[in-house]
Amino acid sequence: EDLAQALVAADRRITADTEAFSQEHPIETQIPFIQRTCPKCKIVPVIMGNQYKADIDALANALIDLLPGRQVIIIASSDLSHFPTDEIAREVDTLTLEAIAGLDPKEVRTTILQQMSLDIPNLTTCACGEGAILVAMQVAKNLGADTGSVLAYTTSGELPGARKDWVTGFGTVVFYYTD
């Protein structure tokens, strides 16, 4: 509660709005894993209402100011490509994941804009949670991360009986520092 209140107090763009969670699902997919791996962890869920740079920077800066001295893990939840074929999703998502692992938010934005400008059939987004990803990257980098690694990747096309002509991509990237 202290961290949540401090976040809200940090910037007028950060608000407490429990109704925001009624139409959004990323927290639902993360909580079971968090509860299983760290049952005593406290969670401060945050939803990015938009992808504007000023709002991304506001949240990142608030976290950068508030997190030193705390033991935290930041989880940014986002699907990757939406609705191209499995083959195209893998190409698009590889580029997106490589940019994310590079820890350069500008490169992520550039990569996504380039992919979206190609008018790829049925591609509606490269990362629906781009804002959350960029916040996590900025905070990780500012708090000392110097390396990003892609841990896993798949598409919905890999599920038994799933369509391969209309998929969503999923990946996991971790940020850390090396000594």
CNS distance restraints for C-alpha pairs under 8 A (distance, minus, plus):
assign (resid   1 and name CA) (resid   5 and name CA) 6.04 0.50 0.50
assign (resid   1 and name CA) (resid  44 and name CA) 7.74 0.50 0.50
assign (resid   2 and name CA) (resid   6 and name CA) 6.08 0.50 0.50
assign (resid   3 and name CA) (resid   7 and name CA) 6.10 0.50 0.50
assign (resid   3 and name CA) (resid  44 and name CA) 7.49 0.50 0.50
assign (resid   3 and name CA) (resid  66 and name CA) 7.56 0.50 0.50
assign (resid   4 and name CA) (resid   8 and name CA) 6.39 0.50 0.50
assign (resid   4 and name CA) (resid  44 and name CA) 6.16 0.50 0.50
assign (resid   5 and name CA) (resid   9 and name CA) 6.17 0.50 0.50
assign (resid   6 and name CA) (resid  10 and name CA) 5.99 0.50 0.50
assign (resid   6 and name CA) (resid  66 and name CA) 7.56 0.50 0.50
assign (resid   7 and name CA) (resid  11 and name CA) 7.24 0.50 0.50
assign (resid   7 and name CA) (resid  14 and name CA) 6.79 0.50 0.50
assign (resid   7 and name CA) (resid  59 and name CA) 7.93 0.50 0.50
assign (resid   7 and name CA) (resid  62 and name CA) 6.27 0.50 0.50
assign (resid   7 and name CA) (resid  63 and name CA) 7.28 0.50 0.50
assign (resid   7 and name CA) (resid  66 and name CA) 7.70 0.50 0.50
assign (resid   8 and name CA) (resid  12 and name CA) 7.21 0.50 0.50
assign (resid   8 and name CA) (resid  14 and name CA) 5.10 0.50 0.50
assign (resid   8 and name CA) (resid  15 and name CA) 5.34 0.50 0.50
assign (resid   8 and name CA) (resid  16 and name CA) 6.56 0.50 0.50
assign (resid   9 and name CA) (resid  14 and name CA) 7.72 0.50 0.50
assign (resid  10 and name CA) (resid  14 and name CA) 7.47 0.50 0.50
assign (resid  10 and name CA) (resid  62 and name CA) 5.86 0.50 0.50
assign (resid  11 and name CA) (resid  58 and name CA) 6.73 0.50 0.50
assign (resid  11 and name CA) (resid  59 and name CA) 7.87 0.50 0.50
assign (resid  11 and name CA) (resid  62 and name CA) 7.29 0.50 0.50
assign (resid  13 and name CA) (resid  55 and name CA) 6.72 0.50 0.50
assign (resid  13 and name CA) (resid  58 and name CA) 7.28 0.50 0.50
assign (resid  14 and name CA) (resid  58 and name CA) 7.90 0.50 0.50
assign (resid  14 and name CA) (resid  59 and name CA) 7.05 0.50 0.50
assign (resid  17 and name CA) (resid  21 and name CA) 7.96 0.50 0.50
assign (resid  18 and name CA) (resid  22 and name CA) 7.64 0.50 0.50
assign (resid  19 and name CA) (resid  23 and name CA) 7.96 0.50 0.50
assign (resid  20 and name CA) (resid  24 and name CA) 7.04 0.50 0.50
assign (resid  20 and name CA) (resid  47 and name CA) 7.36 0.50 0.50
assign (resid  21 and name CA) (resid  25 and name CA) 7.23 0.50 0.50
assign (resid  21 and name CA) (resid  47 and name CA) 7.48 0.50 0.50
assign (resid  25 and name CA) (resid  29 and name CA) 6.83 0.50 0.50
assign (resid  26 and name CA) (resid  30 and name CA) 6.53 0.50 0.50
assign (resid  26 and name CA) (resid  77 and name CA) 5.83 0.50 0.50
assign (resid  26 and name CA) (resid  78 and name CA) 7.24 0.50 0.50
assign (resid  27 and name CA) (resid  31 and name CA) 6.00 0.50 0.50
assign (resid  27 and name CA) (resid  45 and name CA) 6.92 0.50 0.50
assign (resid  27 and name CA) (resid  77 and name CA) 7.82 0.50 0.50
assign (resid  28 and name CA) (resid  32 and name CA) 7.47 0.50 0.50
assign (resid  29 and name CA) (resid  33 and name CA) 7.79 0.50 0.50
assign (resid  30 and name CA) (resid  34 and name CA) 6.30 0.50 0.50
assign (resid  30 and name CA) (resid  77 and name CA) 7.78 0.50 0.50
assign (resid  31 and name CA) (resid  35 and name CA) 5.92 0.50 0.50
assign (resid  32 and name CA) (resid  36 and name CA) 6.08 0.50 0.50
assign (resid  33 and name CA) (resid  37 and name CA) 6.10 0.50 0.50
assign (resid  34 and name CA) (resid  38 and name CA) 5.51 0.50 0.50
assign (resid  34 and name CA) (resid  39 and name CA) 6.87 0.50 0.50
assign (resid  34 and name CA) (resid  41 and name CA) 7.56 0.50 0.50
assign (resid  35 and name CA) (resid  39 and name CA) 4.38 0.50 0.50
assign (resid  35 and name CA) (resid  40 and name CA) 7.53 0.50 0.50
assign (resid  35 and name CA) (resid  41 and name CA) 7.46 0.50 0.50
assign (resid  47 and name CA) (resid 132 and name CA) 7.88 0.50 0.50
assign (resid  48 and name CA) (resid 129 and name CA) 7.76 0.50 0.50
assign (resid  48 and name CA) (resid 131 and name CA) 6.44 0.50 0.50
assign (resid  48 and name CA) (resid 132 and name CA) 6.32 0.50 0.50
assign (resid  50 and name CA) (resid  55 and name CA) 7.62 0.50 0.50
assign (resid  50 and name CA) (resid 131 and name CA) 7.05 0.50 0.50
assign (resid  51 and name CA) (resid  55 and name CA) 7.20 0.50 0.50
assign (resid  51 and name CA) (resid  56 and name CA) 6.72 0.50 0.50
assign (resid  51 and name CA) (resid 130 and name CA) 6.75 0.50 0.50
assign (resid  51 and name CA) (resid 131 and name CA) 4.79 0.50 0.50
assign (resid  52 and name CA) (resid  56 and name CA) 6.22 0.50 0.50
assign (resid  52 and name CA) (resid 131 and name CA) 7.56 0.50 0.50
assign (resid  53 and name CA) (resid  57 and name CA) 5.97 0.50 0.50
assign (resid  54 and name CA) (resid  58 and name CA) 6.06 0.50 0.50
assign (resid  55 and name CA) (resid  59 and name CA) 6.27 0.50 0.50
assign (resid  56 and name CA) (resid  60 and name CA) 6.10 0.50 0.50
assign (resid  56 and name CA) (resid 131 and name CA) 5.98 0.50 0.50
assign (resid  56 and name CA) (resid 132 and name CA) 7.63 0.50 0.50
assign (resid  56 and name CA) (resid 134 and name CA) 7.04 0.50 0.50
assign (resid  56 and name CA) (resid 135 and name CA) 5.80 0.50 0.50
assign (resid  57 and name CA) (resid  61 and name CA) 5.83 0.50 0.50
assign (resid  57 and name CA) (resid 135 and name CA) 7.11 0.50 0.50
assign (resid  58 and name CA) (resid  62 and name CA) 6.14 0.50 0.50
assign (resid  59 and name CA) (resid  63 and name CA) 6.21 0.50 0.50
assign (resid  59 and name CA) (resid 135 and name CA) 6.87 0.50 0.50
assign (resid  60 and name CA) (resid  64 and name CA) 6.05 0.50 0.50
assign (resid  60 and name CA) (resid 135 and name CA) 5.02 0.50 0.50
assign (resid  60 and name CA) (resid 136 and name CA) 7.35 0.50 0.50
assign (resid  60 and name CA) (resid 138 and name CA) 6.27 0.50 0.50
assign (resid  60 and name CA) (resid 139 and name CA) 5.72 0.50 0.50
assign (resid  61 and name CA) (resid  65 and name CA) 6.13 0.50 0.50
assign (resid  61 and name CA) (resid 139 and name CA) 7.58 0.50 0.50
assign (resid  62 and name CA) (resid  66 and name CA) 6.10 0.50 0.50
assign (resid  63 and name CA) (resid  67 and name CA) 5.64 0.50 0.50
assign (resid  63 and name CA) (resid 139 and name CA) 6.80 0.50 0.50
assign (resid  64 and name CA) (resid  68 and name CA) 7.13 0.50 0.50
assign (resid  64 and name CA) (resid 139 and name CA) 5.69 0.50 0.50
assign (resid  64 and name CA) (resid 142 and name CA) 6.93 0.50 0.50
assign (resid  64 and name CA) (resid 143 and name CA) 7.08 0.50 0.50
assign (resid  67 and name CA) (resid  71 and name CA) 7.86 0.50 0.50
assign (resid  67 and name CA) (resid  72 and name CA) 7.42 0.50 0.50
assign (resid  68 and name CA) (resid 143 and name CA) 7.67 0.50 0.50
assign (resid  74 and name CA) (resid 136 and name CA) 6.52 0.50 0.50
assign (resid  75 and name CA) (resid 136 and name CA) 7.32 0.50 0.50
assign (resid  76 and name CA) (resid 129 and name CA) 7.70 0.50 0.50
assign (resid  76 and name CA) (resid 132 and name CA) 5.29 0.50 0.50
assign (resid  76 and name CA) (resid 133 and name CA) 5.48 0.50 0.50
assign (resid  76 and name CA) (resid 136 and name CA) 6.25 0.50 0.50
assign (resid  77 and name CA) (resid 129 and name CA) 6.56 0.50 0.50
assign (resid  77 and name CA) (resid 132 and name CA) 7.04 0.50 0.50
assign (resid  77 and name CA) (resid 133 and name CA) 7.45 0.50 0.50
assign (resid  78 and name CA) (resid 127 and name CA) 6.15 0.50 0.50
assign (resid  78 and name CA) (resid 128 and name CA) 5.87 0.50 0.50
assign (resid  78 and name CA) (resid 129 and name CA) 4.43 0.50 0.50
assign (resid  78 and name CA) (resid 130 and name CA) 7.17 0.50 0.50
assign (resid  78 and name CA) (resid 132 and name CA) 7.63 0.50 0.50
assign (resid  78 and name CA) (resid 133 and name CA) 7.46 0.50 0.50
assign (resid  78 and name CA) (resid 170 and name CA) 7.84 0.50 0.50
assign (resid  79 and name CA) (resid 127 and name CA) 5.72 0.50 0.50
assign (resid  79 and name CA) (resid 128 and name CA) 6.04 0.50 0.50
assign (resid  79 and name CA) (resid 129 and name CA) 6.89 0.50 0.50
assign (resid  79 and name CA) (resid 168 and name CA) 7.01 0.50 0.50
assign (resid  79 and name CA) (resid 169 and name CA) 6.16 0.50 0.50
assign (resid  79 and name CA) (resid 170 and name CA) 5.39 0.50 0.50
assign (resid  79 and name CA) (resid 171 and name CA) 7.64 0.50 0.50
assign (resid  80 and name CA) (resid  93 and name CA) 6.40 0.50 0.50
assign (resid  80 and name CA) (resid 125 and name CA) 7.27 0.50 0.50
assign (resid  80 and name CA) (resid 126 and name CA) 5.13 0.50 0.50
assign (resid  80 and name CA) (resid 127 and name CA) 4.21 0.50 0.50
assign (resid  80 and name CA) (resid 128 and name CA) 6.62 0.50 0.50
assign (resid  80 and name CA) (resid 168 and name CA) 6.55 0.50 0.50
assign (resid  80 and name CA) (resid 169 and name CA) 4.74 0.50 0.50
assign (resid  80 and name CA) (resid 170 and name CA) 5.47 0.50 0.50
assign (resid  80 and name CA) (resid 171 and name CA) 7.19 0.50 0.50
assign (resid  81 and name CA) (resid  89 and name CA) 5.90 0.50 0.50
assign (resid  81 and name CA) (resid  92 and name CA) 7.04 0.50 0.50
assign (resid  81 and name CA) (resid  93 and name CA) 6.30 0.50 0.50
assign (resid  81 and name CA) (resid 123 and name CA) 6.65 0.50 0.50
assign (resid  81 and name CA) (resid 124 and name CA) 7.30 0.50 0.50
assign (resid  81 and name CA) (resid 125 and name CA) 5.47 0.50 0.50
assign (resid  81 and name CA) (resid 126 and name CA) 4.21 0.50 0.50
assign (resid  81 and name CA) (resid 127 and name CA) 5.93 0.50 0.50
assign (resid  81 and name CA) (resid 128 and name CA) 7.98 0.50 0.50
assign (resid  81 and name CA) (resid 167 and name CA) 7.80 0.50 0.50
assign (resid  81 and name CA) (resid 168 and name CA) 5.42 0.50 0.50
assign (resid  81 and name CA) (resid 169 and name CA) 5.09 0.50 0.50
assign (resid  81 and name CA) (resid 170 and name CA) 7.89 0.50 0.50
assign (resid  82 and name CA) (resid  89 and name CA) 7.80 0.50 0.50
assign (resid  82 and name CA) (resid 122 and name CA) 7.65 0.50 0.50
assign (resid  82 and name CA) (resid 123 and name CA) 5.69 0.50 0.50
assign (resid  82 and name CA) (resid 124 and name CA) 5.62 0.50 0.50
assign (resid  82 and name CA) (resid 125 and name CA) 5.64 0.50 0.50
assign (resid  82 and name CA) (resid 126 and name CA) 6.78 0.50 0.50
assign (resid  82 and name CA) (resid 127 and name CA) 7.98 0.50 0.50
assign (resid  82 and name CA) (resid 166 and name CA) 7.91 0.50 0.50
assign (resid  82 and name CA) (resid 167 and name CA) 6.28 0.50 0.50
assign (resid  82 and name CA) (resid 168 and name CA) 4.56 0.50 0.50
assign (resid  82 and name CA) (resid 169 and name CA) 6.76 0.50 0.50
assign (resid  83 and name CA) (resid  89 and name CA) 7.87 0.50 0.50
assign (resid  83 and name CA) (resid 122 and name CA) 5.43 0.50 0.50
assign (resid  83 and name CA) (resid 123 and name CA) 5.52 0.50 0.50
assign (resid  83 and name CA) (resid 124 and name CA) 6.83 0.50 0.50
assign (resid  83 and name CA) (resid 165 and name CA) 7.81 0.50 0.50
assign (resid  83 and name CA) (resid 166 and name CA) 4.52 0.50 0.50
assign (resid  83 and name CA) (resid 167 and name CA) 4.67 0.50 0.50
assign (resid  83 and name CA) (resid 168 and name CA) 5.63 0.50 0.50
assign (resid  84 and name CA) (resid  88 and name CA) 6.06 0.50 0.50
assign (resid  84 and name CA) (resid  89 and name CA) 5.76 0.50 0.50
assign (resid  84 and name CA) (resid 120 and name CA) 7.52 0.50 0.50
assign (resid  84 and name CA) (resid 121 and name CA) 6.23 0.50 0.50
assign (resid  84 and name CA) (resid 122 and name CA) 4.93 0.50 0.50
assign (resid  84 and name CA) (resid 123 and name CA) 5.03 0.50 0.50
assign (resid  84 and name CA) (resid 165 and name CA) 6.63 0.50 0.50
assign (resid  84 and name CA) (resid 166 and name CA) 5.21 0.50 0.50
assign (resid  84 and name CA) (resid 167 and name CA) 5.90 0.50 0.50
assign (resid  84 and name CA) (resid 168 and name CA) 7.56 0.50 0.50
assign (resid  85 and name CA) (resid  89 and name CA) 6.00 0.50 0.50
assign (resid  85 and name CA) (resid 164 and name CA) 5.79 0.50 0.50
assign (resid  85 and name CA) (resid 165 and name CA) 4.13 0.50 0.50
assign (resid  85 and name CA) (resid 166 and name CA) 5.01 0.50 0.50
assign (resid  85 and name CA) (resid 167 and name CA) 5.98 0.50 0.50
assign (resid  86 and name CA) (resid  90 and name CA) 6.25 0.50 0.50
assign (resid  86 and name CA) (resid 155 and name CA) 6.92 0.50 0.50
assign (resid  86 and name CA) (resid 157 and name CA) 6.16 0.50 0.50
assign (resid  86 and name CA) (resid 164 and name CA) 5.11 0.50 0.50
assign (resid  86 and name CA) (resid 165 and name CA) 6.12 0.50 0.50
assign (resid  86 and name CA) (resid 166 and name CA) 6.87 0.50 0.50
assign (resid  86 and name CA) (resid 167 and name CA) 5.81 0.50 0.50
assign (resid  87 and name CA) (resid  91 and name CA) 6.67 0.50 0.50
assign (resid  88 and name CA) (resid  92 and name CA) 6.17 0.50 0.50
assign (resid  89 and name CA) (resid  93 and name CA) 5.73 0.50 0.50
assign (resid  89 and name CA) (resid 155 and name CA) 7.65 0.50 0.50
assign (resid  89 and name CA) (resid 167 and name CA) 7.21 0.50 0.50
assign (resid  89 and name CA) (resid 168 and name CA) 7.26 0.50 0.50
assign (resid  89 and name CA) (resid 169 and name CA) 6.31 0.50 0.50
assign (resid  90 and name CA) (resid  94 and name CA) 5.90 0.50 0.50
assign (resid  90 and name CA) (resid 155 and name CA) 7.75 0.50 0.50
assign (resid  90 and name CA) (resid 169 and name CA) 7.40 0.50 0.50
assign (resid  91 and name CA) (resid  95 and name CA) 6.63 0.50 0.50
assign (resid  92 and name CA) (resid  96 and name CA) 6.37 0.50 0.50
assign (resid  92 and name CA) (resid 115 and name CA) 6.90 0.50 0.50
assign (resid  92 and name CA) (resid 126 and name CA) 7.17 0.50 0.50
assign (resid  93 and name CA) (resid  97 and name CA) 5.88 0.50 0.50
assign (resid  93 and name CA) (resid 126 and name CA) 7.00 0.50 0.50
assign (resid  93 and name CA) (resid 169 and name CA) 6.73 0.50 0.50
assign (resid  94 and name CA) (resid  98 and name CA) 6.03 0.50 0.50
assign (resid  95 and name CA) (resid  99 and name CA) 6.24 0.50 0.50
assign (resid  95 and name CA) (resid 111 and name CA) 7.01 0.50 0.50
assign (resid  96 and name CA) (resid 100 and name CA) 6.25 0.50 0.50
assign (resid  96 and name CA) (resid 108 and name CA) 6.60 0.50 0.50
assign (resid  96 and name CA) (resid 111 and name CA) 6.41 0.50 0.50
assign (resid  96 and name CA) (resid 112 and name CA) 6.68 0.50 0.50
assign (resid  96 and name CA) (resid 126 and name CA) 7.12 0.50 0.50
assign (resid  97 and name CA) (resid 101 and name CA) 6.05 0.50 0.50
assign (resid  97 and name CA) (resid 150 and name CA) 6.79 0.50 0.50
assign (resid  97 and name CA) (resid 171 and name CA) 7.30 0.50 0.50
assign (resid  97 and name CA) (resid 173 and name CA) 7.37 0.50 0.50
assign (resid  98 and name CA) (resid 102 and name CA) 6.21 0.50 0.50
assign (resid  98 and name CA) (resid 150 and name CA) 7.54 0.50 0.50
assign (resid  99 and name CA) (resid 103 and name CA) 7.13 0.50 0.50
assign (resid  99 and name CA) (resid 104 and name CA) 6.98 0.50 0.50
assign (resid  99 and name CA) (resid 107 and name CA) 5.87 0.50 0.50
assign (resid  99 and name CA) (resid 108 and name CA) 5.04 0.50 0.50
assign (resid  99 and name CA) (resid 111 and name CA) 6.97 0.50 0.50
assign (resid 100 and name CA) (resid 104 and name CA) 6.89 0.50 0.50
assign (resid 100 and name CA) (resid 105 and name CA) 7.30 0.50 0.50
assign (resid 100 and name CA) (resid 107 and name CA) 7.88 0.50 0.50
assign (resid 100 and name CA) (resid 108 and name CA) 5.84 0.50 0.50
assign (resid 100 and name CA) (resid 133 and name CA) 7.86 0.50 0.50
assign (resid 100 and name CA) (resid 137 and name CA) 7.69 0.50 0.50
assign (resid 100 and name CA) (resid 148 and name CA) 7.42 0.50 0.50
assign (resid 100 and name CA) (resid 173 and name CA) 7.46 0.50 0.50
assign (resid 101 and name CA) (resid 147 and name CA) 7.22 0.50 0.50
assign (resid 101 and name CA) (resid 148 and name CA) 4.11 0.50 0.50
assign (resid 101 and name CA) (resid 149 and name CA) 5.31 0.50 0.50
assign (resid 101 and name CA) (resid 150 and name CA) 6.38 0.50 0.50
assign (resid 101 and name CA) (resid 173 and name CA) 6.39 0.50 0.50
assign (resid 101 and name CA) (resid 174 and name CA) 7.59 0.50 0.50
assign (resid 101 and name CA) (resid 175 and name CA) 7.43 0.50 0.50
assign (resid 102 and name CA) (resid 147 and name CA) 7.23 0.50 0.50
assign (resid 102 and name CA) (resid 148 and name CA) 5.98 0.50 0.50
assign (resid 103 and name CA) (resid 137 and name CA) 5.92 0.50 0.50
assign (resid 103 and name CA) (resid 138 and name CA) 7.88 0.50 0.50
assign (resid 103 and name CA) (resid 141 and name CA) 6.97 0.50 0.50
assign (resid 103 and name CA) (resid 146 and name CA) 7.49 0.50 0.50
assign (resid 103 and name CA) (resid 147 and name CA) 7.07 0.50 0.50
assign (resid 103 and name CA) (resid 148 and name CA) 6.28 0.50 0.50
assign (resid 103 and name CA) (resid 175 and name CA) 7.89 0.50 0.50
assign (resid 104 and name CA) (resid 108 and name CA) 6.53 0.50 0.50
assign (resid 104 and name CA) (resid 137 and name CA) 7.50 0.50 0.50
assign (resid 105 and name CA) (resid 109 and name CA) 6.35 0.50 0.50
assign (resid 105 and name CA) (resid 134 and name CA) 5.75 0.50 0.50
assign (resid 105 and name CA) (resid 137 and name CA) 6.79 0.50 0.50
assign (resid 105 and name CA) (resid 138 and name CA) 7.21 0.50 0.50
assign (resid 106 and name CA) (resid 110 and name CA) 6.10 0.50 0.50
assign (resid 107 and name CA) (resid 111 and name CA) 5.91 0.50 0.50
assign (resid 108 and name CA) (resid 112 and name CA) 6.14 0.50 0.50
assign (resid 109 and name CA) (resid 113 and name CA) 6.06 0.50 0.50
assign (resid 110 and name CA) (resid 114 and name CA) 6.03 0.50 0.50
assign (resid 111 and name CA) (resid 115 and name CA) 6.20 0.50 0.50
assign (resid 112 and name CA) (resid 116 and name CA) 6.09 0.50 0.50
assign (resid 112 and name CA) (resid 126 and name CA) 6.04 0.50 0.50
assign (resid 112 and name CA) (resid 127 and name CA) 7.91 0.50 0.50
assign (resid 113 and name CA) (resid 117 and name CA) 6.07 0.50 0.50
assign (resid 114 and name CA) (resid 118 and name CA) 6.67 0.50 0.50
assign (resid 115 and name CA) (resid 119 and name CA) 7.82 0.50 0.50
assign (resid 115 and name CA) (resid 120 and name CA) 7.73 0.50 0.50
assign (resid 115 and name CA) (resid 126 and name CA) 7.56 0.50 0.50
assign (resid 116 and name CA) (resid 120 and name CA) 7.16 0.50 0.50
assign (resid 116 and name CA) (resid 123 and name CA) 7.49 0.50 0.50
assign (resid 116 and name CA) (resid 124 and name CA) 7.87 0.50 0.50
assign (resid 116 and name CA) (resid 125 and name CA) 7.13 0.50 0.50
assign (resid 116 and name CA) (resid 126 and name CA) 7.39 0.50 0.50
assign (resid 119 and name CA) (resid 123 and name CA) 7.60 0.50 0.50
assign (resid 122 and name CA) (resid 166 and name CA) 7.83 0.50 0.50
assign (resid 129 and name CA) (resid 133 and name CA) 6.33 0.50 0.50
assign (resid 130 and name CA) (resid 134 and name CA) 6.16 0.50 0.50
assign (resid 131 and name CA) (resid 135 and name CA) 6.19 0.50 0.50
assign (resid 132 and name CA) (resid 136 and name CA) 6.18 0.50 0.50
assign (resid 133 and name CA) (resid 137 and name CA) 6.15 0.50 0.50
assign (resid 134 and name CA) (resid 138 and name CA) 6.12 0.50 0.50
assign (resid 135 and name CA) (resid 139 and name CA) 6.13 0.50 0.50
assign (resid 136 and name CA) (resid 140 and name CA) 5.93 0.50 0.50
assign (resid 137 and name CA) (resid 141 and name CA) 5.99 0.50 0.50
assign (resid 137 and name CA) (resid 175 and name CA) 7.70 0.50 0.50
assign (resid 138 and name CA) (resid 142 and name CA) 6.03 0.50 0.50
assign (resid 139 and name CA) (resid 143 and name CA) 6.03 0.50 0.50
assign (resid 140 and name CA) (resid 144 and name CA) 6.34 0.50 0.50
assign (resid 140 and name CA) (resid 145 and name CA) 5.21 0.50 0.50
assign (resid 140 and name CA) (resid 175 and name CA) 6.56 0.50 0.50
assign (resid 140 and name CA) (resid 176 and name CA) 7.44 0.50 0.50
assign (resid 141 and name CA) (resid 145 and name CA) 4.61 0.50 0.50
assign (resid 141 and name CA) (resid 146 and name CA) 6.33 0.50 0.50
assign (resid 144 and name CA) (resid 176 and name CA) 7.60 0.50 0.50
assign (resid 144 and name CA) (resid 177 and name CA) 6.03 0.50 0.50
assign (resid 145 and name CA) (resid 175 and name CA) 5.95 0.50 0.50
assign (resid 145 and name CA) (resid 176 and name CA) 4.54 0.50 0.50
assign (resid 145 and name CA) (resid 177 and name CA) 4.18 0.50 0.50
assign (resid 145 and name CA) (resid 178 and name CA) 7.67 0.50 0.50
assign (resid 146 and name CA) (resid 175 and name CA) 7.40 0.50 0.50
assign (resid 146 and name CA) (resid 176 and name CA) 6.26 0.50 0.50
assign (resid 146 and name CA) (resid 177 and name CA) 4.91 0.50 0.50
assign (resid 146 and name CA) (resid 178 and name CA) 6.81 0.50 0.50
assign (resid 147 and name CA) (resid 175 and name CA) 5.69 0.50 0.50
assign (resid 147 and name CA) (resid 176 and name CA) 5.47 0.50 0.50
assign (resid 147 and name CA) (resid 177 and name CA) 5.83 0.50 0.50
assign (resid 147 and name CA) (resid 178 and name CA) 7.13 0.50 0.50
assign (resid 148 and name CA) (resid 173 and name CA) 6.61 0.50 0.50
assign (resid 148 and name CA) (resid 174 and name CA) 5.59 0.50 0.50
assign (resid 148 and name CA) (resid 175 and name CA) 4.41 0.50 0.50
assign (resid 148 and name CA) (resid 176 and name CA) 6.48 0.50 0.50
assign (resid 149 and name CA) (resid 173 and name CA) 5.46 0.50 0.50
assign (resid 149 and name CA) (resid 174 and name CA) 5.48 0.50 0.50
assign (resid 149 and name CA) (resid 175 and name CA) 6.65 0.50 0.50
assign (resid 150 and name CA) (resid 171 and name CA) 7.37 0.50 0.50
assign (resid 150 and name CA) (resid 172 and name CA) 5.84 0.50 0.50
assign (resid 150 and name CA) (resid 173 and name CA) 4.38 0.50 0.50
assign (resid 150 and name CA) (resid 174 and name CA) 6.61 0.50 0.50
assign (resid 151 and name CA) (resid 171 and name CA) 7.52 0.50 0.50
assign (resid 151 and name CA) (resid 172 and name CA) 5.36 0.50 0.50
assign (resid 151 and name CA) (resid 173 and name CA) 5.63 0.50 0.50
assign (resid 151 and name CA) (resid 174 and name CA) 7.01 0.50 0.50
assign (resid 152 and name CA) (resid 171 and name CA) 5.45 0.50 0.50
assign (resid 152 and name CA) (resid 172 and name CA) 5.18 0.50 0.50
assign (resid 152 and name CA) (resid 173 and name CA) 7.44 0.50 0.50
assign (resid 153 and name CA) (resid 169 and name CA) 7.58 0.50 0.50
assign (resid 153 and name CA) (resid 170 and name CA) 5.72 0.50 0.50
assign (resid 153 and name CA) (resid 171 and name CA) 4.22 0.50 0.50
assign (resid 153 and name CA) (resid 172 and name CA) 6.52 0.50 0.50
assign (resid 154 and name CA) (resid 158 and name CA) 6.97 0.50 0.50
assign (resid 154 and name CA) (resid 169 and name CA) 6.05 0.50 0.50
assign (resid 154 and name CA) (resid 170 and name CA) 5.39 0.50 0.50
assign (resid 154 and name CA) (resid 171 and name CA) 6.42 0.50 0.50
assign (resid 155 and name CA) (resid 167 and name CA) 6.32 0.50 0.50
assign (resid 155 and name CA) (resid 168 and name CA) 5.56 0.50 0.50
assign (resid 155 and name CA) (resid 169 and name CA) 4.27 0.50 0.50
assign (resid 155 and name CA) (resid 170 and name CA) 5.76 0.50 0.50
assign (resid 156 and name CA) (resid 162 and name CA) 6.82 0.50 0.50
assign (resid 156 and name CA) (resid 163 and name CA) 7.86 0.50 0.50
assign (resid 156 and name CA) (resid 164 and name CA) 7.99 0.50 0.50
assign (resid 156 and name CA) (resid 167 and name CA) 5.38 0.50 0.50
assign (resid 156 and name CA) (resid 168 and name CA) 5.44 0.50 0.50
assign (resid 156 and name CA) (resid 169 and name CA) 6.49 0.50 0.50
assign (resid 156 and name CA) (resid 170 and name CA) 7.88 0.50 0.50
assign (resid 157 and name CA) (resid 162 and name CA) 5.16 0.50 0.50
assign (resid 157 and name CA) (resid 163 and name CA) 5.54 0.50 0.50
assign (resid 157 and name CA) (resid 164 and name CA) 4.80 0.50 0.50
assign (resid 157 and name CA) (resid 166 and name CA) 7.77 0.50 0.50
assign (resid 157 and name CA) (resid 167 and name CA) 5.69 0.50 0.50
assign (resid 157 and name CA) (resid 168 and name CA) 7.67 0.50 0.50
assign (resid 158 and name CA) (resid 162 and name CA) 6.71 0.50 0.50
assign (resid 158 and name CA) (resid 164 and name CA) 7.96 0.50 0.50
assign (resid 163 and name CA) (resid 167 and name CA) 6.93 0.50 0.50
